[in-house]
Amino acid sequence: MRAIWAGALLVVYLAATGLLLLLGHSRVATVGLGLHFAVLGAIAVATWHPIVPRWLRAWAPLFALLFLYTEMPMLIRAAGHVRFFDAEVVQWERAIFGAQPALAWAAHWRSRIGSELLHGAYLSYYGIIFSVPVGLYFAGRYADFAEAVFVLMLTFVSCFVLYVVFPVAGPRYLWSSPASADAGPLRAAAVWLLEARSSRGTAFPSSHVAVSVTQSILAVRYFGRRGAIIGVLGLGLALGAVYGGFHYAIDVIAGAILGGAVTLSGLRLAKRLATCGSQAKAMAPT
């Protein structure tokens, strides 16, 4: 039963955003609309059709992440936004910090080694996404794997919904980061990845930080002290996001709060779903 939780969550999300694309404020290209509903159908089949191999049912939600992220600009346009909300976030930062940390920090602390370490931590995000699921799956802990993927996808979906409601481009679209002055190969790799794969409007809250917090909590939950390494990388990632000029400091703070809140709520929800599933199975006729 647990194996379908993450898939069912994505089906609900894709169905809701599909309605937004059909009824939204902007006209959506036929190719984009068709691809969206094709992914919806594929996730539904992978979740419930018995012919789908167990491993594919387990990993399908994670395989869909790249598509879910890259279609965000299309969803933001369909929601009718004519501008991004960077001005509001900049005002919040001035009120809280009296400056723009994404500009001030790298300008005042010039270190090639420090820059590379922080950008390396930022790049670790792409491993962090899969770290806990991979560890659980290949250890044969399939129930824990399903729970972890469900909570992880809940964090992603929460971020995606907020992007549709309150899109923020991020500081790198407004200013040139002082971190560029000390650019090394890791900084160059981070910038290249963002330019190739980033979706404008997805800065607040930082999904990088939200997901890292989720994975840090889950790693300690399932692997004990060994999982603390994810927390260390996640902290470096959060600092690198601001130092590199990829996110406002507010994005990082909001991402950390969201990741923690969604993870704890998701674990409680998963426990309740597991209890309901056990009760339903016990009451089923034999």
Steps between C-alpha positions, in 0.01 A plus 500: 500500500776747590651467155217704347506797738747718310346411164149581622623836629648585160181394321301745714756777439517439124122483471462832683770673296353346185175683573702818551658457157161437337313782675781743580564853387753426227477279197716189532675343203349171390834323545534620860143409584530159339825425680347596834208260460730232361707517819180496706388184320842339535513566875145369543581180311829455688319548830201268456539267201611153610706443185750769601815352662540565869824693457344736245200565725742585779721737302248661259431806723871578521542452126227762445676773697690654209179541301311641798767763553548602138128559441474752783526811275204371299295455817599845626379658175177301516443637852484847347807659653626797302804559720720330756494596866870576545428858607306376801774256600767771463298724732474220757877453486567869552265503798662193659867526400539863398673381182495231233698198630514349150707803396670610819646169621701408190611861460640519855641146526719429200644149512559269207519195728194602699308569182582160357407320821163675519427444132600137537252466785236666284562245226460216751124565479471271200638214705303593810171455311567131446724422798239372746283314244802326348632396841165359610413329173827312465485402865167331427312734735210546260241625750742768623585581138135559414452718808813704420403557137149604603635760746759619246237544228276682749782751550546544126128542435471755780778704336342470156163624626664802661682580175170510316345726766800727569768480227836660577779508241796530737800733531698350214240636257538850643868544586837358412633316804833615649581129539578498126827681575636188674346252258655157484385177333237423764353849475497463120328161527232638734429795270488274195253262663272785605508657156428166335236363739369784714140619469446870553254574778611220731719685750265539799514284698824327404408143406871415527495588867153359568595164347835498680326553834254221418778263404705594806212413733426179313866399487534525878163325544599200291878485535572662836827688541618392157227715350643816656724547195190604304437773756858626467472511121159665528640778719778562249244497221288764674802724552615445143159596364535846655875543446469406134218748444256226402246572774398779732568423865124508552466217246736285703330573832156431353628180340642375830176573686288341228721192475488440874126559533404288199730215602363475852142529375567251221639242740192531719277469194694195382454336839126567485477363147687187605263449793194544277646258248565237766146535634350473153708190427393339829133565424518368142327164439729203463 
